[in-house]
Amino acid sequence: MKKLENSLFGSLYSPVEFSKHEDDEVGVQVDETPALFIVDRSPSSGLSVYEEDHDLADESSDKETVQRKPVWVDEEEQNISVNIAKVNRLRKLRKAEEEFVISGSAYESRLRAQHAKLNPGTDWANLDSREMNSGSDSEDSDVEDSNATAAVVGDILRTDEDLVVKDGSKLLPGILEYSRLVDANLEEPSSGPINSVQFHRNAQLLLAAGLDRRLRFFQIDGKRNTKIESIFIEDCPIRKACFLPDGSSVIAAGRRKFFYSIDLVKAKVDKIGPLTGREEKSLEAFEVSPDSKMIAFLGNEGYILLVSSETKELIGTLKMNGTVRSIAFTSDGNQLLGSGGDGVIYHWDLRTRTCFHKGVDEGCITGTSLCTSPNGNLFAAGSDSGIVNVYKSDDFLGGKRKPAKVIENLTTKVDFVKFNNDAKILAICSSMKKNSLKLIHVPSFTVFSNWPPSNKSLHYPRCLDFSPHGGLMAMGNAGGKVLLYKLHHCHQS
């Protein structure tokens, strides 16, 4: 401080001195008499009265960076134990499902890591970041880069956060972290019940359709959810509508002998049916194969009607012993599952059009819904009694009829079951009772205790879909609304 004061205001005791290197470079001669002020005649000059101080400061800061210690340390922290599994809001700090008690220092470290994760824009408040930024005016870029690298390494070593940032964090049982967004169809709600909602494969477009005979398309951003298009089908209240997996067109059907195909590229609506050789009065229930090659309709007397998605013509039929109530394609599109009035689950090989396996769905009298997991390892079967059985595909085909889990959280007919994109969540729904929508944590087969929301806002749920990456969930109800939720365990929509 004394030296700085002398340099700025002059001193009777010590003259201002510059190094020989500076004198040679700038060409300035220093008078031995006390300096009252300094005139810098060249803006680009490297002349600086602080240069020597900077050198000393850099050396001291380097030592401080290496040897920095906390100003105060609580010696009792090592003796404190914190149960992070007991408190709901602390469960997110667990690194493993079976982890319960951690030390006080580990607890503090994880809280800091969680704060840094949730607030990535606060790096400016970090001491090391400020030191790194203060050196950005240095003339030597190599020294600047090395200092910046050292600061970044220091930040990494001071936290226990994962070095590799993953697309999504691990989904733990018990509590589901979610938040409600603006309704997906807020700009134009339906005047009748919503029977179908589905995300396009690009995760930005959402289809909503129902008994008001309109197909509505919304651009999903979670804030405005702008309506893109609305298509009115005059002679068909829509019971089901869905995208072809390739995203090229939409199939819509109701309680009619015909169905509609809407080409999204050409903006063309085609009416197809009745199907040649069949006398079905309704084609309202159907499923589309994952490879977009086939549409399977539920027919009369246990028949499953296979229609080409390209030609829209009937290319084959499958026959069950009882009535058919629900069907589901496997993830590769080569097999089809069916269930119905006889309580038996059928497995069909679509390449040979033969049934290669059938087995009794345990405890089921009438099957009402089916779905398979995206990885093909599991399938879920719902019944009219409210029971949902979850089976391991290999075990069931191998003769083991015992389900991996029996879910008894619904008391009325199960109308809808669906896995999310990574088969970590199973949604089960009944349209006969308010708020009858449960979300199941699949690895543990336990229900998320904080769902449905406590404010009873779901009304009568009728359909549901997860976005392609699992970050969003849309639910249509009988009130004509499409509720939209953000699932925080997944960072992508």
C-alpha positions as CSV (number, residue, x, y, z in Angstrom):
1,M,0.0,0.0,0.0
2,K,2.9,2.3,0.8
3,K,4.5,1.6,-2.5
4,L,1.2,2.2,-4.4
5,E,0.6,5.5,-2.6
6,N,4.1,6.7,-3.5
7,S,3.6,5.7,-7.1
8,L,0.3,7.6,-7.4
9,F,1.0,10.7,-5.4
10,G,4.7,10.9,-5.1
11,S,7.0,10.7,-2.1
12,L,9.9,12.6,-0.6
13,Y,11.4,9.3,0.6
14,S,11.3,6.9,-2.4
15,P,11.4,7.6,-6.2
16,V,9.2,5.8,-8.7
17,E,11.2,3.0,-10.4
18,F,10.6,1.0,-13.5
19,S,12.3,-2.1,-14.7
20,K,14.9,-1.9,-17.4
21,H,12.8,-4.0,-19.7
22,E,10.0,-1.4,-19.5
23,D,12.4,1.4,-20.1
24,D,13.8,-0.2,-23.1
25,E,10.5,-1.2,-24.6
26,V,8.7,2.1,-24.1
27,G,11.6,4.4,-24.3
28,V,10.9,6.4,-21.1
29,Q,13.6,7.6,-18.8
30,V,12.7,7.9,-15.2
31,D,13.8,10.9,-13.2
32,E,15.4,10.2,-9.8
33,T,13.4,13.1,-8.3
34,P,10.1,12.3,-6.6
35,A,7.3,12.0,-9.1
36,L,4.1,13.9,-8.4
37,F,2.2,12.4,-11.3
38,I,2.7,10.1,-14.3
39,V,1.9,10.9,-17.9
40,D,1.2,7.9,-20.2
41,R,1.8,9.3,-23.7
42,S,1.1,6.0,-25.5
43,P,-2.2,4.1,-25.1
44,S,-0.7,0.9,-26.4
45,S,2.3,1.2,-24.1
46,G,3.0,-1.5,-21.7
47,L,4.1,1.0,-19.1
48,S,2.3,0.4,-15.8
49,V,3.1,1.3,-12.3
50,Y,1.3,-1.8,-11.1
51,E,3.3,-4.4,-13.1
52,E,5.5,-5.4,-10.3
53,D,2.6,-5.5,-7.9
54,H,0.8,-7.8,-10.4
55,D,3.7,-10.2,-10.5
56,L,3.7,-10.4,-6.8
57,A,0.0,-10.8,-6.7
58,D,0.0,-13.5,-9.3
59,E,2.6,-15.5,-7.3
60,S,0.6,-15.1,-4.0
61,S,-2.7,-15.9,-5.7
62,D,-1.2,-19.1,-7.2
63,K,-0.1,-20.2,-3.8
64,E,-3.5,-19.3,-2.3
65,T,-5.2,-21.3,-5.1
66,V,-3.2,-24.4,-4.2
67,Q,-3.3,-24.0,-0.5
68,R,-6.7,-22.4,0.0
69,K,-8.5,-23.7,3.1
70,P,-11.8,-22.8,4.7
71,V,-11.8,-19.9,7.1
72,W,-13.8,-21.9,9.6
73,V,-14.3,-25.6,10.0
74,D,-16.9,-27.2,12.2
75,E,-15.1,-30.2,13.8
76,E,-18.5,-31.8,14.7
77,E,-19.5,-32.2,11.1
78,Q,-17.7,-35.5,10.7
79,N,-19.7,-36.9,13.7
80,I,-23.1,-35.8,12.3
81,S,-25.2,-38.3,10.3
82,V,-28.0,-37.2,8.0
83,N,-30.8,-39.5,6.9
84,I,-31.5,-38.3,3.3
85,A,-34.1,-41.0,2.6
86,K,-36.4,-40.0,5.5
87,V,-37.2,-36.5,4.2
88,N,-38.9,-36.3,0.8
89,R,-37.1,-33.2,-0.4
90,L,-33.7,-34.7,0.4
91,R,-34.2,-37.9,-1.6
92,K,-32.9,-36.3,-4.7
93,L,-29.4,-36.2,-3.0
94,R,-29.1,-40.0,-3.1
95,K,-26.7,-41.6,-5.5
96,A,-28.1,-45.1,-5.1
97,E,-31.6,-46.3,-4.2
98,E,-30.3,-48.2,-1.1
99,E,-28.4,-45.2,0.3
100,F,-29.9,-43.8,3.5
101,V,-27.5,-42.2,5.9
102,I,-24.5,-40.0,5.0
103,S,-22.0,-37.9,6.9
104,G,-22.4,-34.2,7.6
105,S,-19.5,-33.2,5.2
106,A,-21.0,-35.4,2.4
107,Y,-24.4,-33.8,3.0
108,E,-22.9,-30.3,2.7
109,S,-21.0,-31.3,-0.5
110,R,-24.1,-32.7,-2.1
111,L,-26.2,-29.7,-1.2
112,R,-23.6,-27.5,-2.9
113,A,-23.6,-29.8,-6.0
114,Q,-27.4,-29.7,-6.2
115,H,-27.4,-25.9,-6.0
116,A,-24.8,-25.7,-8.8
117,K,-26.9,-28.1,-10.8
118,L,-30.1,-26.1,-10.4
119,N,-28.5,-22.7,-10.8
120,P,-25.9,-23.0,-13.7
121,G,-25.9,-19.2,-14.3
122,T,-24.4,-18.3,-10.9
123,D,-20.7,-19.1,-11.8
124,W,-19.9,-15.4,-11.7
125,A,-20.2,-15.6,-7.9
126,N,-17.5,-18.2,-7.6
127,L,-14.2,-16.8,-6.3
128,D,-12.1,-18.9,-8.7
129,S,-14.3,-17.7,-11.6
130,R,-13.7,-14.0,-10.6
131,E,-9.9,-14.7,-10.3
132,M,-10.0,-16.3,-13.8
133,N,-11.9,-13.4,-15.3
134,S,-9.6,-10.8,-13.7
135,G,-6.7,-12.3,-15.5
136,S,-8.4,-12.0,-18.9
137,D,-6.6,-8.7,-19.6
138,S,-3.2,-10.4,-19.4
139,E,-1.0,-9.9,-22.5
140,D,0.2,-13.5,-22.4
141,S,-2.6,-15.7,-23.7
142,D,-0.8,-18.9,-22.8
143,V,-0.7,-17.9,-19.2
144,E,-4.3,-16.9,-19.3
145,D,-5.4,-20.3,-20.8
146,S,-3.4,-22.2,-18.2
147,N,-4.9,-20.2,-15.4
148,A,-8.4,-20.8,-16.7
149,T,-7.7,-24.5,-17.0
150,A,-6.4,-24.7,-13.5
151,A,-9.5,-22.8,-12.2
152,V,-11.8,-25.3,-14.0
153,V,-10.0,-28.3,-12.7
154,G,-10.2,-26.7,-9.2
155,D,-13.9,-26.4,-9.6
156,I,-14.3,-30.0,-10.6
157,L,-12.2,-31.3,-7.7
158,R,-14.2,-29.2,-5.2
159,T,-17.5,-31.0,-5.9
160,D,-18.8,-34.5,-5.8
161,E,-21.0,-34.0,-8.9
162,D,-20.8,-36.4,-11.8
163,L,-18.1,-35.4,-14.3
164,V,-20.1,-36.7,-17.2
165,V,-23.5,-34.9,-17.6
166,K,-26.2,-37.4,-18.6
167,D,-29.4,-36.8,-20.6
168,G,-31.5,-37.7,-17.6
169,S,-31.0,-38.5,-13.9
170,K,-32.0,-41.7,-12.2
171,L,-35.7,-42.0,-11.5
172,L,-36.2,-43.1,-7.9
173,P,-39.4,-44.6,-6.4
174,G,-41.6,-42.8,-3.9
175,I,-41.9,-39.2,-5.1
176,L,-42.2,-38.1,-8.7
177,E,-40.8,-34.6,-9.4
178,Y,-43.1,-32.8,-11.8
179,S,-44.7,-29.5,-12.5
180,R,-47.8,-28.6,-14.3
181,L,-47.5,-26.5,-17.5
182,V,-50.0,-24.5,-19.4
183,D,-52.8,-26.8,-20.8
184,A,-51.7,-28.1,-24.2
185,N,-55.0,-27.1,-25.9
186,L,-55.5,-23.8,-23.9
187,E,-55.9,-21.8,-27.2
188,E,-58.8,-24.0,-28.3
189,P,-60.2,-26.5,-25.8
190,S,-62.5,-29.2,-27.0
191,S,-66.3,-29.0,-26.6
192,G,-66.5,-32.7,-25.9
193,P,-64.4,-35.4,-24.2
194,I,-60.8,-35.9,-25.4
195,N,-60.3,-39.5,-26.6
196,S,-56.8,-39.3,-28.0
197,V,-53.6,-37.4,-27.4
198,Q,-50.3,-38.1,-29.0
199,F,-46.9,-36.5,-29.5
200,H,-45.4,-36.4,-32.9
201,R,-42.0,-38.0,-33.1
202,N,-40.3,-34.6,-33.2
203,A,-41.8,-33.9,-29.7
204,Q,-43.0,-30.4,-30.7
205,L,-46.3,-31.3,-32.3
206,L,-49.2,-32.7,-30.3
207,L,-52.4,-34.2,-31.6
208,A,-55.7,-34.0,-29.7
209,A,-59.0,-35.4,-30.9
210,G,-62.4,-36.2,-29.4
211,L,-66.1,-36.4,-29.8
212,D,-66.4,-32.9,-31.1
213,R,-65.3,-34.3,-34.5
214,R,-62.1,-32.1,-34.6
215,L,-58.5,-33.0,-35.0
216,R,-56.3,-30.3,-33.4
217,F,-52.6,-29.9,-33.7
218,F,-50.6,-27.8,-31.2
219,Q,-47.0,-26.7,-31.1
220,I,-45.8,-27.5,-27.6
221,D,-43.5,-25.1,-25.8
222,G,-44.9,-25.2,-22.3
223,K,-45.8,-21.5,-22.4
224,R,-48.2,-20.7,-25.1
225,N,-48.8,-24.1,-26.9
226,T,-49.9,-22.4,-30.1
227,K,-52.6,-24.1,-32.2
228,I,-51.2,-25.0,-35.6
229,E,-54.2,-26.5,-37.4
230,S,-57.8,-27.8,-36.8
231,I,-59.5,-30.4,-39.1
232,F,-63.2,-30.9,-38.8
233,I,-64.6,-34.4,-39.8
234,E,-68.3,-33.9,-40.2
235,D,-69.6,-37.5,-40.2
236,C,-67.4,-39.1,-37.6
237,P,-67.1,-38.3,-33.8
238,I,-63.5,-39.4,-33.2
239,R,-63.0,-42.3,-30.8
240,K,-59.3,-42.7,-31.6
241,A,-56.7,-40.9,-33.7
242,C,-52.9,-41.3,-33.9
243,F,-49.9,-40.5,-35.9
244,L,-48.2,-43.2,-38.0
245,P,-44.8,-43.7,-36.4
246,D,-43.0,-42.3,-39.4
247,G,-45.0,-39.0,-38.8
248,S,-46.3,-38.8,-42.4
249,S,-50.0,-39.1,-41.7
250,V,-52.8,-39.5,-39.1
251,I,-55.3,-42.3,-38.8
252,A,-58.7,-41.3,-37.2
253,A,-61.7,-43.6,-36.6
254,G,-65.0,-43.6,-34.8
255,R,-68.1,-45.8,-34.4
256,R,-68.4,-46.1,-38.1
257,K,-67.8,-48.7,-40.9
258,F,-65.0,-46.5,-42.3
259,F,-62.0,-44.6,-41.1
260,Y,-60.0,-41.5,-42.2
261,S,-56.4,-41.1,-43.3
262,I,-55.0,-37.5,-43.1
263,D,-51.8,-36.9,-45.1
264,L,-49.9,-34.2,-43.3
265,V,-47.5,-33.5,-46.1
266,K,-50.1,-33.1,-48.9
267,A,-52.8,-31.8,-46.5
268,K,-55.2,-34.4,-47.9
269,V,-58.1,-36.2,-46.1
270,D,-59.1,-39.6,-47.4
271,K,-62.2,-41.6,-46.3
272,I,-61.5,-45.4,-46.4
273,G,-64.0,-48.2,-46.0
274,P,-66.0,-50.3,-45.5
275,L,-63.3,-53.0,-45.7
276,T,-63.9,-55.5,-48.5
277,G,-65.4,-58.7,-47.3
278,R,-66.1,-57.5,-43.8
279,E,-69.3,-56.3,-42.2
280,E,-68.0,-54.6,-39.0
281,K,-70.2,-51.8,-37.9
282,S,-67.4,-50.0,-36.0
283,L,-63.7,-49.6,-36.6
284,E,-63.2,-47.3,-33.6
285,A,-60.5,-49.4,-31.9
286,F,-57.1,-50.0,-33.7
287,E,-53.3,-50.0,-33.3
288,V,-50.6,-49.0,-35.7
289,S,-47.4,-51.1,-36.0
290,P,-44.1,-49.4,-35.0
291,D,-42.7,-49.8,-38.5
292,S,-45.8,-47.9,-39.9
293,K,-46.5,-50.7,-42.3
294,M,-49.8,-52.1,-40.8
295,I,-52.9,-51.0,-39.0
296,A,-54.7,-53.6,-36.9
297,F,-58.5,-53.0,-36.3
298,L,-60.6,-54.8,-33.7
299,G,-63.4,-56.7,-35.5
300,N,-66.4,-58.8,-34.6
301,E,-66.4,-62.3,-33.1
302,G,-62.7,-62.3,-32.2
303,Y,-61.3,-61.2,-35.5
304,I,-58.4,-58.9,-35.8
305,L,-58.3,-57.1,-39.2
306,L,-54.9,-56.3,-40.7
307,V,-54.8,-53.3,-43.1
308,S,-51.9,-52.1,-45.1
309,S,-51.0,-48.5,-44.1
310,E,-49.8,-47.8,-47.7
311,T,-52.7,-49.2,-49.8
312,K,-55.4,-49.0,-47.0
313,E,-56.6,-52.5,-48.1
314,L,-57.3,-55.5,-46.0
315,I,-54.3,-57.9,-46.2
316,G,-55.2,-60.5,-43.6
317,T,-57.2,-61.5,-40.5
318,L,-56.4,-63.2,-37.1
319,K,-59.0,-65.1,-35.1
320,M,-59.3,-65.4,-31.3
321,N,-61.6,-67.8,-29.5
322,G,-63.4,-65.1,-27.5
323,T,-64.1,-61.5,-28.3
324,V,-61.2,-59.2,-28.9
325,R,-61.0,-56.2,-26.6
326,S,-57.4,-55.0,-26.8
327,I,-54.3,-55.5,-28.9
328,A,-50.7,-54.3,-28.8
329,F,-47.7,-54.6,-31.2
330,T,-44.3,-55.5,-29.9
331,S,-41.5,-53.0,-30.3
332,D,-40.1,-54.6,-33.5
333,G,-43.6,-54.8,-35.1
334,N,-43.2,-58.5,-35.9
335,Q,-45.6,-59.7,-33.2
336,L,-49.0,-58.8,-32.0
337,L,-50.6,-59.4,-28.6
338,G,-54.4,-59.7,-28.1
339,S,-56.7,-60.2,-25.2
340,G,-60.5,-60.2,-24.7
341,G,-63.5,-61.9,-23.3
342,D,-61.9,-65.3,-22.5
343,G,-59.2,-63.9,-20.2
344,V,-56.4,-65.3,-22.4
345,I,-53.4,-63.4,-23.9
346,Y,-52.5,-64.4,-27.5
347,H,-49.2,-64.0,-29.2
348,W,-49.2,-63.8,-33.0
349,D,-46.3,-63.9,-35.4
350,L,-47.3,-61.4,-38.1
351,R,-44.8,-62.8,-40.6
352,T,-46.6,-66.2,-40.7
353,R,-50.0,-65.0,-39.4
354,T,-50.0,-67.8,-36.8
355,C,-50.6,-67.9,-33.0
356,F,-47.4,-69.3,-31.5
357,H,-48.4,-68.9,-27.8
358,K,-51.4,-68.2,-25.6
359,G,-51.7,-68.2,-21.8
360,V,-54.3,-67.3,-19.2
361,D,-54.0,-63.8,-17.7
362,E,-54.0,-64.6,-14.0
363,G,-57.1,-63.5,-12.2
364,C,-58.6,-61.9,-15.3
365,I,-62.1,-62.6,-16.6
366,T,-62.2,-60.0,-19.4
367,G,-59.1,-58.2,-20.7
368,T,-59.7,-54.6,-21.5
369,S,-56.2,-53.1,-22.3
370,L,-52.7,-54.1,-23.3
371,C,-49.4,-52.4,-23.9
372,T,-45.8,-53.5,-24.4
373,S,-42.6,-51.8,-23.2
374,P,-40.4,-50.1,-25.8
375,N,-37.5,-52.5,-25.0
376,G,-39.8,-55.5,-25.4
377,N,-39.0,-57.0,-21.9
378,L,-42.4,-56.3,-20.3
379,F,-46.0,-56.1,-21.2
380,A,-49.0,-55.0,-19.0
381,A,-52.5,-56.3,-19.2
382,G,-55.5,-54.5,-17.6
383,S,-58.9,-56.0,-16.9
384,D,-62.5,-54.9,-16.2
385,S,-62.0,-55.5,-12.5
386,G,-59.3,-52.8,-12.2
387,I,-56.4,-55.2,-11.9
388,V,-53.2,-54.7,-14.0
389,N,-50.8,-57.6,-14.3
390,V,-47.2,-56.8,-15.4
391,Y,-45.4,-59.8,-17.1
392,K,-41.9,-60.4,-18.2
393,S,-42.2,-61.4,-21.8
394,D,-39.6,-64.1,-21.8
395,D,-41.0,-65.7,-18.6
396,F,-44.6,-65.6,-20.0
397,L,-43.6,-67.2,-23.3
398,G,-41.6,-69.7,-21.4
399,G,-44.6,-71.0,-19.6
400,K,-44.4,-69.0,-16.3
401,R,-47.9,-67.6,-15.9
402,K,-47.2,-65.8,-12.7
403,P,-47.1,-62.0,-13.2
404,A,-44.0,-60.1,-12.1
405,K,-46.4,-57.6,-10.3
406,V,-50.1,-57.4,-9.7
407,I,-51.2,-53.7,-9.4
408,E,-54.5,-53.2,-7.5
409,N,-54.6,-49.5,-7.2
410,L,-57.7,-49.0,-9.5
411,T,-61.2,-50.3,-8.6
412,T,-62.9,-49.8,-12.0
413,K,-62.3,-51.0,-15.5
414,V,-58.8,-50.3,-16.8
415,D,-59.2,-48.4,-20.1
416,F,-55.7,-47.4,-20.8
417,V,-52.1,-48.6,-19.9
418,K,-48.9,-47.2,-21.4
419,F,-45.1,-47.3,-20.7
420,N,-43.0,-44.2,-21.1
421,N,-40.0,-44.1,-23.5
422,D,-37.5,-46.0,-21.2
423,A,-40.1,-48.3,-19.5
424,K,-39.4,-46.7,-16.1
425,I,-43.0,-45.4,-15.7
426,L,-46.2,-47.2,-16.3
427,A,-49.4,-45.2,-16.5
428,I,-52.7,-46.9,-15.8
429,C,-56.1,-45.2,-16.3
430,S,-59.8,-45.7,-15.7
431,S,-62.3,-43.3,-17.3
432,M,-65.1,-44.4,-15.0
433,K,-63.9,-42.6,-11.9
434,K,-62.5,-39.1,-11.2
435,N,-58.7,-38.8,-10.9
436,S,-58.3,-42.6,-11.6
437,L,-54.8,-42.2,-13.1
438,K,-51.9,-43.9,-11.4
439,L,-48.2,-43.7,-12.3
440,I,-46.1,-46.7,-11.4
441,H,-42.3,-46.8,-10.9
442,V,-41.5,-49.9,-12.9
443,P,-38.2,-51.1,-11.5
444,S,-39.7,-51.3,-8.0
445,F,-43.4,-51.6,-9.2
446,T,-44.5,-49.1,-6.6
447,V,-47.0,-46.2,-7.1
448,F,-45.7,-42.7,-6.9
449,S,-47.3,-41.4,-3.7
450,N,-47.6,-37.8,-4.8
451,W,-49.6,-38.7,-7.9
452,P,-52.4,-37.8,-8.8
453,P,-52.1,-34.2,-7.6
454,S,-53.9,-33.5,-4.4
455,N,-56.0,-30.7,-5.9
456,K,-58.2,-33.3,-7.7
457,S,-57.7,-31.5,-11.0
458,L,-57.5,-34.5,-13.4
459,H,-61.3,-34.8,-13.8
460,Y,-62.2,-38.1,-15.7
461,P,-59.0,-39.1,-17.5
462,R,-59.5,-40.8,-20.8
463,C,-56.1,-40.9,-22.6
464,L,-52.4,-40.2,-22.0
465,D,-49.1,-40.0,-23.9
466,F,-45.4,-39.4,-23.0
467,S,-43.2,-37.3,-25.3
468,P,-40.5,-39.2,-27.3
469,H,-37.8,-38.5,-24.7
470,G,-40.1,-38.7,-21.7
471,G,-39.8,-35.2,-20.5
472,L,-43.4,-34.2,-21.0
473,M,-46.7,-36.0,-20.3
474,A,-50.1,-35.0,-21.8
475,M,-53.4,-36.2,-20.4
476,G,-56.8,-35.7,-22.0
477,N,-60.0,-35.8,-19.9
478,A,-63.7,-35.8,-20.3
479,G,-63.9,-32.1,-19.8
480,G,-62.2,-31.3,-23.1
481,K,-58.8,-30.3,-21.7
482,V,-55.4,-31.7,-22.4
483,L,-53.3,-31.3,-19.2
484,L,-49.6,-30.9,-19.7
485,Y,-46.9,-31.9,-17.1
486,K,-43.1,-31.6,-17.1
487,L,-41.3,-34.6,-15.6
488,H,-38.1,-33.3,-14.0
489,H,-36.1,-36.5,-14.0
490,C,-35.7,-36.1,-17.8
491,H,-34.0,-33.1,-19.2
492,Q,-35.2,-33.6,-22.8
493,S,-38.8,-33.4,-24.1
